[in-house]
């Protein structure tokens, strides 16, 4: 797909509400605000309402009538009646100009309203304020912004024709969500400039899986950032952000820290820091870059980081000492609001067991490739032990893998009971039980699957984050689990259904309702891992 072709496919999705006008590497966002535009800044853990650069921007035609937005392209916003356009002047500024006769009214976050006309040339908008510039510089900025987006779109992965429009838009989402993290020396593709401006460990893995098809080096940068700040004992942080990392409750503001500790593990010292991380899918992500990156030394270092992280889970997160690591806090699960965390902490969960089995299996495979028989044997033996503990979590009467909180069985039936498929090593009776759950309309066979909580469960909600809505990352993992568990046709069916879901909903939202297949009310739009995994699945089914 050419850059120009991809850009033309994207324009219809750029509504300035669910998809802002922005530039790779920029923190500036242009959004609709009623009959005007507003310019905001994307900052870590700060709502957009607190990050206003220009409260309202309006453009008027020569006769003084309002000139509404007539078109939005990746590189420009057009005000047709005024012959004006808005574009980027590098990542730190916007410029409004054009060859027509126009007037504009800009209301900064602070200070009086500013009125400008085309007779003074174009106007530049930046964090430092407003200033005038020649029309020729506006034309140059238009050309440069178009060049940057054309260069990005030229990398759009090739897919089937029926998936091409959404793939182009998802590729735009990944480019639009690029930010520079000061002092990090790398580009982070954040989950969303609208709501999540930082590099979350789990998100980085899923985002890298999609990026590898068009920009493997940028995919590598995501893992570089995720792996760059382990603790002394190997734990990887939950988030890497502008001002540091989030790796424990001590990295939070005092009020948040106190709340987090009160919600933390009952067997942990309530005055001690609570580690915060994300599920161990580091090896899963790293394996996906093999064949896309040719740098053996980098892989050696990355695999060593993954191995140390795996040791942390067993040495530091087996909070009751039974050999099965637990989640010490919901933040570390990635499924923060899941009803399994209505139980007392720590929570032993079948999804965590599955991730740890898979990670040890991949580490064992890597060790065998390097001829390290001792390391391969250690990882394989631990994987086998963890699999035995996972099998012991199966509840024959309920028909699913059951979580436990502080040693007490959790009765909520959620998607974590399905994720052990990802090991590819479950005995047949457990696989049959999971397939039965996936086929049951009272459990997981919703009109748009797969819900994150079984429909029959009292905690099921169509709308509430991890309590029912469909997530693209969960579906992608389940599709892989079906494939490695001997059901490739079912895997392909789920992959295709997930692609149809994103198309039906109009874009890669954060999560979707399982009954209507539409965006859930509180879900973020232009969401990074949904976009990346749409691309990953689209490439897979197009082969």
C-alpha positions as CSV (number, residue, x, y, z in Angstrom):
1,X,0.0,0.0,0.0
2,X,1.5,3.4,-1.0
3,X,1.7,6.2,1.5
4,X,-0.8,8.3,-0.5
5,X,-3.2,5.5,-0.7
6,X,-3.1,4.7,3.0
7,X,-3.5,8.4,3.9
8,X,-6.6,8.7,1.7
9,X,-8.1,5.6,3.4
10,X,-7.6,7.2,6.9
11,X,-9.2,10.6,6.3
12,X,-12.8,9.4,7.0
13,X,-11.8,8.2,10.5
14,X,-10.3,11.5,11.6
15,X,-13.3,13.1,13.3
16,X,-11.4,15.2,15.8
17,X,-13.4,13.4,18.6
18,X,-12.4,9.8,18.6
19,X,-9.2,10.5,16.6
20,X,-7.4,13.8,17.3
21,X,-5.3,15.8,14.9
22,X,-1.7,15.2,15.9
23,X,1.8,14.3,14.6
24,X,4.2,11.5,15.5
25,X,6.4,12.7,18.3
26,X,4.2,15.6,19.2
27,X,2.3,16.2,22.5
28,X,-0.1,18.6,20.8
29,X,-3.6,17.4,20.1
30,X,-6.4,19.2,18.2
31,X,-9.9,18.2,19.0
32,X,-13.4,19.4,18.4
33,X,-15.1,21.5,21.1
34,X,-18.6,22.2,20.0
35,X,-18.4,24.5,17.0
36,X,-14.8,25.3,17.6
37,X,-11.4,23.5,17.9
38,X,-9.3,23.2,21.0
39,X,-5.6,22.5,21.4
40,X,-4.5,20.3,24.3
41,X,-1.3,18.7,25.5
42,X,-0.8,15.0,26.1
43,X,0.8,14.5,29.5
44,X,1.4,11.5,31.8
45,X,-1.5,11.0,34.3
46,X,-3.0,14.5,33.6
47,X,-6.5,14.8,32.1
48,X,-6.8,16.8,29.0
49,X,-8.9,19.4,30.7
50,X,-5.9,20.3,32.8
51,X,-3.6,20.5,29.7
52,X,-5.2,23.3,27.6
53,X,-3.0,25.3,25.3
54,X,-5.8,27.0,23.3
55,X,-9.3,26.8,24.8
56,X,-11.1,27.6,21.5
57,X,-10.0,28.3,18.0
58,X,-12.5,29.5,15.4
59,X,-11.9,30.5,11.8
60,X,-14.2,32.9,9.8
61,X,-14.7,33.4,6.1
62,X,-14.2,36.8,4.3
63,X,-17.8,37.8,5.0
64,X,-17.4,37.2,8.7
65,X,-19.4,34.0,8.8
66,X,-18.0,31.0,10.6
67,X,-15.8,28.7,8.5
68,X,-16.4,25.2,9.7
69,X,-13.9,22.4,9.2
70,X,-14.6,20.9,5.8
71,X,-11.9,18.2,5.7
72,X,-9.4,16.5,8.0
73,X,-6.4,14.7,6.6
74,X,-3.5,13.3,8.5
75,X,-1.4,16.3,7.6
76,X,-3.9,19.2,7.7
77,X,-7.3,20.5,8.8
78,X,-9.1,22.5,6.1
79,X,-11.5,25.4,6.5
80,X,-12.8,25.5,3.0
81,X,-14.9,28.6,3.1
82,X,-11.9,30.6,4.4
83,X,-9.2,29.1,2.2
84,X,-7.2,28.3,5.3
85,X,-5.6,25.2,6.8
86,X,-4.1,24.1,10.1
87,X,-1.0,22.0,10.1
88,X,2.0,21.2,12.2
89,X,5.2,23.2,12.2
90,X,7.4,20.5,13.7
91,X,6.3,18.6,16.8
92,X,6.1,21.6,19.1
93,X,3.9,24.0,17.1
94,X,0.9,24.4,14.9
95,X,0.4,26.9,12.1
96,X,-2.8,28.4,10.7
97,X,-2.6,30.0,7.3
98,X,-3.4,29.7,3.6
99,X,-3.9,31.7,0.4
100,X,-7.5,32.8,1.1
101,X,-8.8,35.7,3.1
102,X,-9.6,34.6,6.6
103,X,-9.9,35.7,10.2
104,X,-9.4,33.6,13.3
105,X,-10.3,33.9,17.0
106,X,-8.1,32.1,19.5
107,X,-8.8,31.9,23.2
108,X,-5.6,30.8,25.0
109,X,-5.7,28.9,28.3
110,X,-4.7,32.1,30.0
111,X,-5.0,35.7,28.8
112,X,-7.3,37.6,26.5
113,X,-8.9,36.4,23.2
114,X,-6.6,37.0,20.2
115,X,-8.0,38.0,16.8
116,X,-5.8,37.5,13.7
117,X,-6.3,38.0,10.0
118,X,-4.7,36.6,6.9
119,X,-3.3,40.0,6.1
120,X,-0.6,39.5,8.7
121,X,0.5,36.1,7.3
122,X,0.1,32.8,9.0
123,X,0.0,32.4,12.8
124,X,2.0,29.9,14.8
125,X,0.7,28.3,18.0
126,X,3.1,26.8,20.5
127,X,3.5,26.3,24.2
128,X,5.2,29.7,24.4
129,X,2.2,31.5,22.8
130,X,1.2,32.9,19.4
131,X,3.3,34.6,16.8
132,X,3.1,35.5,13.2
133,X,5.0,33.9,10.3
134,X,5.1,34.4,6.5
135,X,2.6,32.4,4.4
136,X,5.6,30.8,2.7
137,X,6.6,29.2,6.0
138,X,3.1,27.8,6.5
139,X,3.3,26.3,3.0
140,X,6.7,24.7,3.9
141,X,5.2,23.4,7.2
142,X,2.3,21.8,5.2
143,X,4.8,20.1,2.8
144,X,6.9,18.8,5.7
145,X,4.0,17.5,7.6
146,X,2.7,15.7,4.5
147,X,6.2,14.2,3.9
148,X,6.4,12.9,7.5
149,X,3.0,11.2,7.2
150,X,3.7,9.8,3.7
151,X,6.9,8.3,5.1
152,X,5.0,6.7,7.9
153,X,2.2,5.4,5.7
154,X,4.6,3.9,3.2
155,X,5.3,1.3,5.9
156,X,1.7,0.3,6.3
157,X,1.6,-3.6,6.2
158,X,-0.1,-5.2,3.3
159,X,-3.3,-7.1,4.1
160,X,-6.5,-8.3,2.3
161,X,-8.6,-5.7,0.5
162,X,-11.5,-6.0,3.0
163,X,-9.1,-5.2,5.9
164,X,-7.1,-2.4,4.2
165,X,-9.1,0.6,5.4
166,X,-9.0,-0.3,9.0
167,X,-5.4,-1.5,8.8
168,X,-4.4,2.0,7.4
169,X,-6.2,3.7,10.2
170,X,-4.7,1.4,12.8
171,X,-1.3,2.2,11.4
172,X,-2.2,5.9,11.7
173,X,-3.1,5.3,15.4
174,X,0.3,3.8,16.1
175,X,2.0,6.7,14.4
176,X,-0.2,9.3,16.1
177,X,0.5,7.7,19.5
178,X,4.3,8.2,19.2
179,X,5.8,10.5,21.8
180,X,9.3,11.3,22.9
181,X,10.1,10.6,26.5
182,X,12.5,13.3,27.7
183,X,15.9,11.8,28.7
184,X,15.0,8.3,27.5
185,X,16.5,8.5,24.1
186,X,13.7,6.5,22.5
187,X,10.2,6.9,21.0
188,X,7.3,5.4,23.0
189,X,4.2,4.4,21.3
190,X,1.8,5.2,24.1
191,X,-1.6,3.5,24.6
192,X,-3.4,6.7,23.8
193,X,-2.5,10.4,23.7
194,X,-6.0,11.0,24.8
195,X,-5.8,9.1,28.0
196,X,-2.6,7.0,28.6
197,X,0.6,8.9,28.0
198,X,3.4,6.6,29.1
199,X,4.9,3.2,28.2
200,X,3.0,0.5,30.1
201,X,4.9,-2.7,30.0
202,X,2.0,-4.9,28.8
203,X,0.9,-2.5,26.2
204,X,4.5,-2.2,24.9
205,X,4.5,-6.0,24.2
206,X,1.2,-6.0,22.2
207,X,2.1,-2.8,20.4
208,X,5.5,-4.2,19.4
209,X,3.7,-7.3,17.9
210,X,1.9,-5.0,15.4
211,X,4.7,-2.6,14.8
212,X,7.0,-5.4,13.7
213,X,5.2,-5.7,10.4
214,X,6.0,-2.2,9.3
215,X,8.6,-0.7,11.6
216,X,10.6,-3.4,13.4
217,X,13.1,-0.9,14.8
218,X,10.3,1.1,16.4
219,X,9.0,-2.2,17.8
220,X,12.4,-2.9,19.3
221,X,12.4,0.6,20.9
222,X,9.3,-0.4,22.8
223,X,11.0,-3.4,24.3
224,X,14.1,-1.4,25.0
225,X,12.1,1.0,27.1
226,X,10.1,-1.8,28.8
227,X,13.4,-3.7,29.7
228,X,15.5,-0.6,30.5
229,X,14.7,-0.2,34.2
230,X,14.5,-3.5,36.1
231,X,14.9,-3.4,39.8
232,X,18.0,-5.0,41.5
233,X,16.1,-8.3,41.8
234,X,14.8,-8.3,38.2
235,X,11.3,-6.9,38.4
236,X,10.2,-4.9,35.4
237,X,8.3,-1.7,36.1
238,X,4.6,-1.3,35.3
239,X,5.1,2.1,33.5
240,X,8.0,4.1,32.1
241,X,7.0,7.7,31.9
242,X,8.4,11.3,31.6
243,X,9.4,11.6,35.2
244,X,10.6,8.1,36.0
245,X,9.0,4.7,36.4
246,X,6.1,3.2,38.3
247,X,7.5,0.0,39.9
248,X,6.1,0.1,43.4
249,X,3.6,2.0,45.5
250,X,6.5,4.3,46.5
251,X,6.5,5.7,43.0
252,X,3.0,7.1,43.5
253,X,1.9,10.4,45.0
254,X,1.3,10.1,48.8
255,X,-2.5,9.9,48.6
256,X,-2.5,7.2,45.9
257,X,0.2,5.3,47.8
258,X,-1.9,5.1,51.0
259,X,-4.9,3.9,49.0
260,X,-2.9,1.3,47.2
261,X,-1.3,-0.1,50.4
262,X,-4.7,-0.4,52.0
263,X,-5.8,-2.4,48.9
264,X,-2.7,-4.5,48.8
265,X,-1.7,-7.9,50.0
266,X,-3.0,-8.8,53.5
267,X,0.0,-11.0,54.2
268,X,2.5,-8.2,53.2
269,X,3.8,-5.6,55.6
270,X,1.3,-2.7,55.1
271,X,4.1,-0.2,55.6
272,X,6.3,-1.9,52.9
273,X,6.2,-0.9,49.2
274,X,4.0,-3.0,47.0
275,X,5.7,-4.0,43.7
276,X,3.8,-3.0,40.6
277,X,4.5,-4.7,37.3
278,X,2.5,-6.4,34.5
279,X,2.0,-10.0,33.5
280,X,5.0,-11.9,32.2
281,X,4.6,-11.8,28.5
282,X,8.1,-10.4,27.9
283,X,9.4,-13.6,26.2
284,X,6.2,-13.8,24.1
285,X,6.9,-10.3,22.8
286,X,10.6,-10.9,22.3
287,X,10.1,-14.1,20.3
288,X,7.9,-12.1,17.9
289,X,10.8,-9.9,16.9
290,X,13.0,-12.8,15.9
291,X,13.3,-12.7,12.1
292,X,12.5,-9.0,12.0
293,X,15.6,-7.7,13.9
294,X,19.1,-8.9,13.0
295,X,21.1,-8.1,16.1
296,X,22.2,-11.2,18.1
297,X,23.9,-9.2,20.8
298,X,20.7,-7.2,21.4
299,X,18.7,-10.5,21.7
300,X,21.2,-11.9,24.1
301,X,20.9,-8.9,26.4
302,X,17.1,-8.9,26.1
303,X,16.7,-12.6,26.8
304,X,18.9,-12.2,29.9
305,X,16.6,-9.4,31.1
306,X,13.6,-11.7,30.6
307,X,15.2,-14.5,32.5
308,X,15.9,-12.3,35.5
309,X,12.3,-11.0,35.4
310,X,11.0,-14.6,35.4
311,X,13.2,-15.4,38.5
312,X,11.6,-12.4,40.2
313,X,8.1,-13.8,39.8
314,X,9.0,-17.0,41.6
315,X,11.4,-15.5,44.2
316,X,9.4,-12.4,45.1
317,X,5.8,-12.8,44.0
318,X,5.1,-16.3,45.4
319,X,3.6,-14.5,48.4
320,X,2.3,-17.7,50.2
321,X,5.3,-19.8,49.3
322,X,3.4,-22.6,47.7
323,X,5.4,-22.6,44.4
324,X,2.7,-20.7,42.4
325,X,3.3,-16.9,42.1
326,X,0.4,-14.6,42.8
327,X,-0.7,-11.1,41.9
328,X,0.1,-8.9,44.8
329,X,-2.1,-6.2,43.5
330,X,-4.6,-5.8,40.7
331,X,-2.4,-3.3,38.9
332,X,0.1,-6.1,38.2
333,X,-2.5,-8.3,36.5
334,X,-3.4,-5.9,33.6
335,X,-7.0,-6.7,34.4
336,X,-7.3,-4.2,37.2
337,X,-11.1,-4.2,37.6
338,X,-11.7,-7.9,37.1
339,X,-14.0,-9.5,39.7
340,X,-11.3,-12.0,40.6
341,X,-9.8,-9.0,42.5
342,X,-13.0,-8.6,44.6
343,X,-11.3,-11.4,46.7
344,X,-8.7,-10.8,49.3
345,X,-5.2,-10.5,48.0
346,X,-2.9,-12.0,47.0
347,X,-4.7,-13.7,44.0
348,X,-3.4,-16.9,42.4
349,X,-4.8,-16.8,38.9
350,X,-4.8,-19.3,36.1
351,X,-3.8,-16.6,33.5
352,X,-0.6,-15.8,35.5
353,X,0.2,-19.5,35.7
354,X,-0.2,-19.8,31.9
355,X,2.0,-16.8,31.2
356,X,4.7,-18.2,33.5
357,X,4.6,-21.7,31.9
358,X,4.8,-20.1,28.4
359,X,7.7,-17.9,29.5
360,X,9.7,-20.8,31.0
361,X,9.0,-22.8,27.9
362,X,10.3,-20.0,25.7
363,X,13.4,-19.5,27.9
364,X,14.0,-23.3,27.8
365,X,13.8,-23.2,24.0
366,X,16.2,-20.2,23.9
367,X,18.7,-22.0,26.2
368,X,18.6,-25.1,24.0
369,X,19.3,-23.0,20.9
370,X,22.4,-21.7,22.7
371,X,23.5,-25.1,23.8
372,X,22.9,-24.4,27.5
373,X,21.5,-27.7,28.6
374,X,21.5,-26.9,32.4
375,X,19.4,-23.7,31.9
376,X,17.1,-25.5,29.5
377,X,16.5,-28.2,32.1
378,X,15.8,-25.7,34.9
379,X,13.3,-23.8,32.9
380,X,11.6,-27.0,31.6
381,X,11.4,-28.5,35.1
382,X,9.9,-25.3,36.6
383,X,7.4,-25.1,33.7
384,X,6.3,-28.7,34.4
385,X,5.9,-27.9,38.1
386,X,3.8,-24.8,37.4
387,X,1.6,-26.8,35.0
388,X,0.9,-29.3,37.7
389,X,-0.1,-26.5,40.0
390,X,-2.3,-25.0,37.3
391,X,-4.1,-28.3,36.7
392,X,-4.8,-28.4,40.4
393,X,-6.8,-25.1,40.0
394,X,-9.4,-26.9,37.8
395,X,-12.8,-27.2,39.5
396,X,-14.5,-30.2,38.1
397,X,-18.0,-29.2,39.3
398,X,-17.8,-25.7,38.0
399,X,-16.0,-26.7,34.8
400,X,-13.3,-24.0,34.8
401,X,-9.9,-23.0,36.2
402,X,-10.6,-21.2,39.5
403,X,-8.6,-18.3,40.9
404,X,-8.1,-18.1,44.7
405,X,-7.7,-15.0,46.9
406,X,-5.5,-15.5,50.0
407,X,-6.1,-19.2,49.6
408,X,-9.9,-19.0,49.3
409,X,-11.5,-20.1,46.0
410,X,-12.9,-17.2,43.9
411,X,-16.3,-17.9,42.5
412,X,-16.2,-15.3,39.7
413,X,-16.0,-17.0,36.2
414,X,-13.8,-14.8,34.0
415,X,-11.7,-14.9,31.0
416,X,-8.6,-15.8,33.1
417,X,-10.1,-19.3,33.2
418,X,-9.7,-19.6,29.4
419,X,-6.1,-18.3,29.1
420,X,-4.4,-21.5,30.1
421,X,-4.9,-22.5,26.4
422,X,-1.9,-20.3,25.7
423,X,0.4,-23.0,27.2
424,X,-0.4,-25.4,24.4
425,X,0.2,-28.1,27.0
426,X,-3.2,-28.7,28.6
427,X,-4.5,-32.3,28.8
428,X,-7.4,-32.8,26.5
429,X,-10.1,-32.8,29.1
430,X,-9.2,-29.2,30.2
431,X,-9.2,-28.1,26.5
432,X,-12.6,-29.7,26.0
433,X,-13.9,-27.8,29.1
434,X,-12.6,-24.5,27.8
435,X,-14.2,-25.1,24.4
436,X,-17.5,-25.9,26.1
437,X,-17.3,-22.6,27.9
438,X,-16.6,-20.7,24.7
439,X,-19.6,-22.4,23.0
440,X,-22.1,-21.8,25.8
441,X,-24.3,-18.7,25.3
442,X,-24.7,-18.4,29.1
443,X,-21.0,-18.2,29.5
444,X,-18.7,-16.8,26.7
445,X,-20.6,-17.3,23.4
446,X,-22.0,-13.7,23.3
447,X,-23.0,-12.1,20.0
448,X,-19.5,-10.5,19.9
449,X,-17.0,-12.7,21.7
450,X,-15.1,-13.1,23.9
451,X,-16.5,-11.3,27.0
452,X,-14.1,-10.9,29.9
453,X,-16.7,-12.3,32.4
454,X,-19.1,-15.1,31.8
455,X,-22.6,-13.9,31.1
456,X,-24.1,-16.1,33.9
457,X,-21.8,-14.6,36.4
458,X,-23.4,-12.0,38.8
459,X,-20.6,-9.5,38.2
460,X,-21.1,-9.5,34.4
461,X,-21.5,-6.0,32.9
462,X,-21.8,-5.0,29.2
463,X,-19.9,-1.8,29.9
464,X,-17.6,-2.0,32.9
465,X,-14.0,-2.4,31.8
466,X,-12.8,-5.9,32.7
467,X,-16.2,-7.1,33.9
468,X,-17.7,-8.1,30.5
469,X,-16.5,-6.0,27.6
470,X,-14.4,-7.6,24.8
471,X,-10.7,-6.7,24.6
472,X,-8.7,-7.2,21.5
473,X,-5.6,-8.4,23.4
474,X,-7.5,-11.1,25.2
475,X,-9.0,-12.3,21.9
476,X,-5.6,-12.4,20.3
477,X,-4.1,-14.4,23.1
478,X,-7.1,-16.8,23.0
479,X,-6.8,-17.2,19.3
480,X,-3.1,-18.1,19.7
481,X,-4.1,-20.5,22.6
482,X,-6.6,-22.3,20.4
483,X,-4.0,-22.7,17.6
484,X,-1.3,-24.1,19.8
485,X,-3.9,-26.4,21.6
486,X,-4.8,-28.1,18.3
487,X,-7.7,-26.1,17.1
488,X,-6.4,-23.9,14.2
489,X,-9.8,-23.6,12.6
490,X,-11.3,-22.2,15.8
491,X,-8.3,-19.9,16.1
492,X,-8.8,-18.5,12.6
493,X,-12.6,-18.1,13.3
494,X,-11.9,-16.0,16.5
495,X,-9.2,-13.9,14.7
496,X,-11.7,-13.1,11.8
497,X,-14.5,-12.3,14.3
498,X,-12.2,-10.0,16.2
499,X,-11.3,-8.2,13.0
500,X,-15.0,-7.8,12.1
501,X,-15.6,-6.5,15.6
502,X,-13.1,-3.6,15.2
503,X,-14.5,-2.8,11.8
504,X,-18.1,-2.9,13.0
505,X,-17.3,-0.6,15.9
506,X,-15.6,1.9,13.7
507,X,-12.1,1.7,15.0
508,X,-9.6,0.2,17.5
509,X,-11.2,1.3,20.7
510,X,-10.0,0.2,24.2
511,X,-12.9,-2.3,24.7
512,X,-16.2,-3.2,23.2
513,X,-19.6,-4.3,24.4
514,X,-20.1,-8.1,23.9
515,X,-23.8,-7.7,23.0
516,X,-23.7,-4.8,20.4
517,X,-20.1,-4.9,19.3
518,X,-19.9,-1.1,19.8
519,X,-17.4,0.9,21.8
520,X,-18.2,0.8,25.5
521,X,-19.2,4.2,26.8
522,X,-16.0,4.8,28.9
523,X,-13.5,3.2,26.6
524,X,-10.7,5.2,25.2
525,X,-10.5,5.6,21.4
526,X,-7.5,5.3,19.0
527,X,-6.1,2.7,21.5
528,X,-2.6,1.4,20.9
529,X,-2.8,-2.3,21.5
530,X,-6.2,-2.6,19.8
531,X,-4.7,-1.0,16.7
532,X,-1.4,-3.0,16.8
533,X,-3.2,-6.4,17.3
534,X,-5.7,-5.6,14.6
535,X,-2.7,-5.2,12.3
536,X,-1.1,-8.4,13.6
537,X,-4.3,-10.4,13.1
538,X,-4.9,-8.8,9.7
539,X,-1.5,-9.8,8.5
540,X,-1.9,-13.3,9.8
541,X,-5.2,-14.0,8.1
542,X,-4.0,-12.3,4.9
543,X,-1.1,-14.7,4.4
